[in-house]
Amino acid sequence: MTVAIDSDKLMGLVYRAVDEVGATLNAALVVMGDRLGYYQALADHGPTTAPELAERTGTDEHYTREWLNAQAAGGFVEYDTATGRYTLPPEQTVALTDPSSPAYLPGFFQIALGTVQHATQTIEAARSGAGIGWHEHTSDVHIGCERFFRPSYNANLLSSWLPALEGVVARLERGGSVADIGCGHGASTVLMAEAFPRSTFIGSDYHQPSIETARLRAADAGLGGRVTFEVAPADKFSGAGYDLVTTFDALHDMGDPVGAARHVRDALAPDGTWMLVEPMAGDHVEDNLNPVGRAYYGFSTLLCTPASLSQPVGLALGTQAGPARIRDVTKAAGFTRFRTVAQSPFNLVFEVRP
């Protein structure tokens, strides 16, 4: 049967494709601008020509000119036709040069760029059903992940997420024990340890290079013996009787999240709390058909689902699992109490108790 083609809709799709390709290329351009100091130089010096930017950053003028023009075409910088100068607007200055801002974006682009570098491998994995481990990805994935999530943790963890948990802050102020599971580079572990000097913390992750970085971060922060890190999968971290266990943006990546949750329950004190932080998601596909959901479904396809499938069980919850599926995981592990206590544009925070 012949289907009539709406030529306007077809060309609309073509022009959208042009925008999509430009956005794909821009991920690499943002990482380039971050690493070469282009954004910082624009922020520091104001309206700038391509030769000036090249001189200030010690880079070649041919590259700076094309990079600036691409950024101007994408609306990341502004171009003055009268002077030939490029300006980084104040909003972009915050988002692209201020690591203390919750809107800081370079890490988001960096993890995206690192993720798509394995697209060919992911295509082959999709044919066979194989997985791709977190450890198999480039360092842009590992570093970009921390750089993306850390500003949100800095903005929310101490001010709203932990206070939303029943009695937890008071316990940590008195002196409690905390296990941070899937801690990566230890950003969340170190942040909590600095805030609660009477408490002790142990971070764990199966990825040894990340644990080595975490140990350096703790040493640089002068946290001494109150913070330790170990290489261990989520269902085998050491210790027991914890007042608080935390898991940040990691449960959905695990091959056996029920097994990990069961181990958390066994490791908690009888009145302990598990703070589970997961990506923002609704329970139904239609709840997630928005820009955040689109990005997370993309990461789920190319990064998180392959990571889960590379491990035993390979449940593959997906980045957009949603509260109901996360609750089912905790219930299957023997937890009886589950509630959503906080959220941000990118995260949901759950309080889980025995």
C-alpha positions as CSV (number, residue, x, y, z in Angstrom):
1,M,0.0,0.0,0.0
2,T,1.3,3.4,-1.0
3,V,1.4,5.9,1.8
4,A,1.3,9.6,1.0
5,I,4.3,11.6,2.1
6,D,3.8,15.0,3.6
7,S,6.7,16.9,2.1
8,D,6.7,19.6,4.7
9,K,6.9,17.0,7.5
10,L,9.7,15.3,5.6
11,M,11.8,18.4,5.3
12,G,11.0,19.3,8.9
13,L,12.6,16.0,9.8
14,V,15.6,16.7,7.6
15,Y,16.2,20.1,9.2
16,R,15.8,18.5,12.6
17,A,18.4,16.0,11.6
18,V,20.8,18.8,10.7
19,D,20.2,20.2,14.3
20,E,20.8,16.8,15.8
21,V,24.1,16.3,14.0
22,G,25.2,19.8,15.0
23,A,24.3,18.9,18.6
24,T,26.2,15.6,18.4
25,L,29.3,17.4,17.2
26,N,28.9,20.1,19.8
27,A,29.4,17.6,22.6
28,A,33.0,17.2,21.4
29,L,33.3,21.0,20.9
30,V,32.3,21.7,24.5
31,V,34.8,19.2,25.8
32,M,37.4,20.9,23.5
33,G,36.5,24.3,24.9
34,D,36.7,23.0,28.4
35,R,40.1,21.3,28.1
36,L,41.8,24.0,26.1
37,G,40.6,26.7,28.4
38,Y,38.6,28.6,25.7
39,Y,35.5,29.1,27.9
40,Q,37.6,30.3,30.9
41,A,39.6,32.7,28.7
42,L,36.4,34.2,27.3
43,A,35.0,34.5,30.8
44,D,38.1,36.2,32.1
45,H,38.7,38.6,29.3
46,G,35.3,39.5,27.9
47,P,34.8,40.2,24.1
48,T,37.6,38.5,22.3
49,T,38.8,37.9,18.7
50,A,39.9,34.6,17.4
51,P,43.6,35.6,17.4
52,E,43.4,36.9,20.9
53,L,41.8,33.6,22.1
54,A,44.5,31.6,20.4
55,E,47.2,33.7,22.0
56,R,45.7,33.5,25.5
57,T,45.2,29.7,25.3
58,G,48.4,28.8,23.5
59,T,46.4,27.2,20.6
60,D,46.3,27.5,16.9
61,E,44.2,30.4,15.5
62,H,42.7,28.3,12.7
63,Y,41.1,26.1,15.4
64,T,40.0,28.9,17.6
65,R,38.2,30.7,14.7
66,E,36.3,27.6,13.6
67,W,35.4,26.7,17.2
68,L,34.2,30.2,18.0
69,N,32.0,30.2,14.9
70,A,30.5,26.8,15.7
71,Q,29.8,28.0,19.3
72,A,28.2,31.2,17.9
73,A,26.0,29.3,15.5
74,G,24.9,27.1,18.4
75,G,24.1,30.0,20.7
76,F,26.9,29.2,23.2
77,V,28.7,32.4,22.5
78,E,27.6,35.7,21.1
79,Y,29.2,37.3,18.0
80,D,29.4,41.0,17.3
81,T,29.5,41.6,13.6
82,A,30.7,45.2,14.0
83,T,33.8,44.3,16.0
84,G,34.4,40.7,15.1
85,R,34.5,39.8,18.8
86,Y,32.9,36.9,20.6
87,T,31.4,37.0,24.1
88,L,30.5,34.3,26.6
89,P,27.2,35.5,28.1
90,P,26.9,35.4,31.9
91,E,24.6,32.4,32.0
92,Q,27.0,30.4,29.9
93,T,29.9,31.6,32.0
94,V,28.2,30.0,35.1
95,A,27.3,26.8,33.3
96,L,30.6,26.3,31.6
97,T,33.2,27.7,34.0
98,D,31.9,27.5,37.6
99,P,32.3,24.0,39.1
100,S,30.5,25.1,42.2
101,S,27.3,25.8,40.4
102,P,24.6,23.1,40.3
103,A,24.2,24.1,36.6
104,Y,27.8,23.3,35.7
105,L,27.7,21.3,32.4
106,P,31.1,20.3,31.1
107,G,30.9,16.9,32.8
108,F,27.6,16.2,31.2
109,F,29.1,16.7,27.7
110,Q,32.2,14.7,28.7
111,I,30.4,11.6,29.8
112,A,28.2,11.8,26.7
113,L,31.2,12.1,24.4
114,G,32.9,9.2,26.2
115,T,29.7,7.1,25.9
116,V,29.3,7.5,22.2
117,Q,32.9,6.5,21.6
118,H,31.8,2.9,22.1
119,A,28.8,3.0,19.8
120,T,30.2,0.5,17.4
121,Q,30.9,-2.0,20.3
122,T,27.4,-1.3,21.6
123,I,25.8,-2.1,18.2
124,E,27.6,-5.5,18.2
125,A,26.5,-6.1,21.8
126,A,22.9,-5.4,20.8
127,R,23.1,-8.2,18.2
128,S,24.4,-10.8,20.7
129,G,22.9,-9.6,24.0
130,A,26.4,-9.2,25.5
131,G,27.2,-6.5,28.0
132,I,29.9,-3.8,28.2
133,G,31.4,-3.2,31.6
134,W,31.9,0.2,33.2
135,H,35.6,-0.6,33.3
136,E,35.7,-1.1,29.5
137,H,34.8,2.6,28.8
138,T,37.2,5.5,28.3
139,S,38.2,7.7,31.2
140,D,35.9,10.4,29.8
141,V,33.0,8.3,31.1
142,H,34.4,7.9,34.6
143,I,35.6,11.5,34.9
144,G,32.6,13.0,33.2
145,C,30.2,11.0,35.4
146,E,31.8,12.6,38.5
147,R,31.9,16.0,37.1
148,F,28.3,15.8,36.0
149,F,26.8,14.5,39.3
150,R,29.1,16.2,41.8
151,P,27.6,19.8,41.5
152,S,24.2,18.3,42.2
153,Y,25.5,16.5,45.2
154,N,27.2,19.6,46.4
155,A,24.0,21.6,46.0
156,N,21.6,19.1,47.5
157,L,23.1,16.3,49.6
158,L,23.8,18.3,52.8
159,S,21.1,20.9,52.5
160,S,18.1,18.8,51.5
161,W,18.6,15.1,50.8
162,L,20.2,14.0,54.1
163,P,17.9,16.2,56.2
164,A,14.9,14.6,54.5
165,L,15.8,11.2,56.1
166,E,14.3,10.5,59.5
167,G,16.9,11.0,62.3
168,V,19.9,10.5,60.1
169,V,21.6,13.9,60.4
170,A,21.4,13.9,64.2
171,R,22.9,10.4,64.2
172,L,25.8,11.5,62.0
173,E,26.4,14.6,64.0
174,R,26.7,12.4,67.1
175,G,29.0,9.9,65.3
176,G,27.7,7.2,63.1
177,S,29.0,4.7,60.5
178,V,28.3,5.1,56.8
179,A,28.9,2.9,53.8
180,D,28.8,4.6,50.3
181,I,28.2,1.9,47.7
182,G,29.3,2.4,44.1
183,C,31.2,5.5,45.2
184,G,33.2,6.0,42.1
185,H,35.7,8.7,42.6
186,G,34.4,9.3,46.2
187,A,32.8,12.7,45.6
188,S,29.8,11.9,47.7
189,T,31.8,10.1,50.4
190,V,34.3,12.9,50.9
191,L,31.5,15.5,51.0
192,M,29.7,13.7,53.8
193,A,32.8,13.0,55.7
194,E,33.8,16.7,55.7
195,A,30.3,17.6,57.0
196,F,30.2,15.0,59.8
197,P,33.6,14.8,61.5
198,R,32.4,12.5,64.2
199,S,31.3,9.8,61.8
200,T,33.3,7.2,59.9
201,F,32.9,6.4,56.2
202,I,33.8,3.5,53.9
203,G,33.3,3.8,50.1
204,S,33.3,0.9,47.8
205,D,33.3,0.3,44.1
206,Y,34.3,-2.6,41.8
207,H,36.3,-0.3,39.6
208,Q,39.8,-0.2,41.0
209,P,41.0,3.0,39.1
210,S,38.1,4.9,40.6
211,I,38.9,3.7,44.1
212,E,42.5,4.8,43.6
213,T,41.2,8.3,42.7
214,A,38.9,8.3,45.7
215,R,41.8,7.5,48.1
216,L,43.7,10.5,46.7
217,R,40.7,12.8,47.1
218,A,40.3,11.7,50.7
219,A,44.0,12.3,51.4
220,D,43.9,15.7,49.8
221,A,40.9,16.6,52.0
222,G,42.9,15.6,55.1
223,L,40.3,13.1,56.2
224,G,42.8,10.8,57.8
225,G,41.5,7.4,59.1
226,R,37.8,8.4,59.1
227,V,37.4,7.6,55.5
228,T,38.5,4.4,53.8
229,F,37.9,3.0,50.4
230,E,37.8,-0.6,49.1
231,V,37.5,-2.4,45.8
232,A,34.4,-4.5,46.1
233,P,31.2,-5.1,44.1
234,A,27.9,-3.9,45.6
235,D,26.9,-7.4,47.0
236,K,30.3,-7.9,48.7
237,F,31.3,-4.7,50.5
238,S,32.6,-5.2,54.0
239,G,31.3,-4.2,57.4
240,A,28.0,-4.4,59.3
241,G,25.9,-2.5,61.6
242,Y,25.9,0.7,59.5
243,D,23.7,3.6,60.5
244,L,23.5,4.7,56.9
245,V,24.2,3.2,53.6
246,T,24.1,5.4,50.5
247,T,24.0,4.5,46.8
248,F,24.2,7.4,44.3
249,D,23.1,6.9,40.7
250,A,24.4,3.3,40.7
251,L,21.7,0.7,41.5
252,H,20.3,0.6,37.9
253,D,23.8,-0.1,36.6
254,M,24.1,-3.3,38.7
255,G,23.6,-6.7,37.2
256,D,21.9,-8.0,40.4
257,P,20.3,-5.0,42.1
258,V,18.2,-7.3,44.3
259,G,21.3,-9.1,45.5
260,A,23.0,-5.8,46.2
261,A,19.9,-4.6,48.1
262,R,19.8,-7.8,50.1
263,H,23.5,-7.2,51.1
264,V,22.7,-3.6,52.1
265,R,19.9,-4.9,54.3
266,D,22.2,-7.4,56.0
267,A,24.8,-4.7,56.5
268,L,22.5,-2.1,58.1
269,A,21.9,-1.7,61.8
270,P,18.3,-2.8,62.8
271,D,17.2,0.9,62.7
272,G,19.6,1.9,59.9
273,T,18.7,3.8,56.7
274,W,19.5,3.2,53.1
275,M,19.5,6.5,51.1
276,L,19.1,5.5,47.5
277,V,19.6,8.2,44.8
278,E,18.5,7.3,41.3
279,P,18.0,9.3,38.1
280,M,14.8,11.3,37.7
281,A,12.2,9.1,36.1
282,G,8.5,8.3,36.1
283,D,7.0,4.9,36.2
284,H,5.7,4.9,32.6
285,V,7.4,5.6,29.3
286,E,5.1,8.5,28.6
287,D,6.3,10.1,31.9
288,N,9.8,10.3,30.6
289,L,9.2,11.6,27.1
290,N,10.9,14.9,27.8
291,P,14.5,16.3,27.5
292,V,15.8,14.8,30.7
293,G,14.2,11.4,29.9
294,R,15.6,11.5,26.4
295,A,19.1,12.0,27.7
296,Y,18.7,9.3,30.3
297,Y,17.2,6.8,27.8
298,G,20.2,7.5,25.6
299,F,22.7,6.8,28.4
300,S,20.6,3.8,29.4
301,T,20.9,2.3,25.9
302,L,24.6,3.0,25.4
303,L,26.0,2.9,28.9
304,C,23.9,1.7,31.8
305,T,22.0,-1.3,30.3
306,P,25.2,-2.7,28.7
307,A,26.9,-2.3,32.2
308,S,24.2,-4.3,33.9
309,L,24.2,-7.0,31.1
310,S,28.0,-7.4,31.6
311,Q,27.4,-8.7,35.2
312,P,25.9,-11.8,36.7
313,V,22.0,-11.9,36.5
314,G,22.0,-8.8,34.2
315,L,18.6,-7.5,35.3
316,A,19.1,-4.3,33.3
317,L,16.7,-2.0,35.2
318,G,17.6,0.9,32.9
319,T,18.3,4.5,33.8
320,Q,14.6,5.3,33.7
321,A,13.5,2.5,36.0
322,G,11.1,4.7,38.0
323,P,10.1,4.5,41.6
324,A,7.8,1.5,41.3
325,R,10.5,-0.8,39.9
326,I,13.1,0.5,42.4
327,R,10.6,-0.2,45.2
328,D,10.1,-3.7,43.9
329,V,13.8,-4.3,44.1
330,T,14.0,-3.2,47.7
331,K,10.9,-5.2,48.6
332,A,12.3,-8.4,47.0
333,A,15.4,-7.8,49.2
334,G,13.4,-7.8,52.4
335,F,12.9,-4.1,53.0
336,T,9.5,-3.1,54.3
337,R,9.6,0.7,54.2
338,F,10.2,2.8,51.1
339,R,9.4,6.5,50.4
340,T,10.4,9.3,48.1
341,V,11.9,12.0,50.2
342,A,13.4,14.5,47.8
343,Q,14.1,15.3,44.2
344,S,16.1,17.5,41.9
345,P,15.8,18.1,38.1
346,F,18.1,15.1,37.6
347,N,17.5,12.8,40.6
348,L,15.0,11.1,42.9
349,V,16.0,10.4,46.5
350,F,14.4,7.4,48.3
351,E,14.5,6.5,52.0
352,V,14.6,2.7,52.4
353,R,14.4,1.0,55.8
354,P,14.2,-2.6,57.1
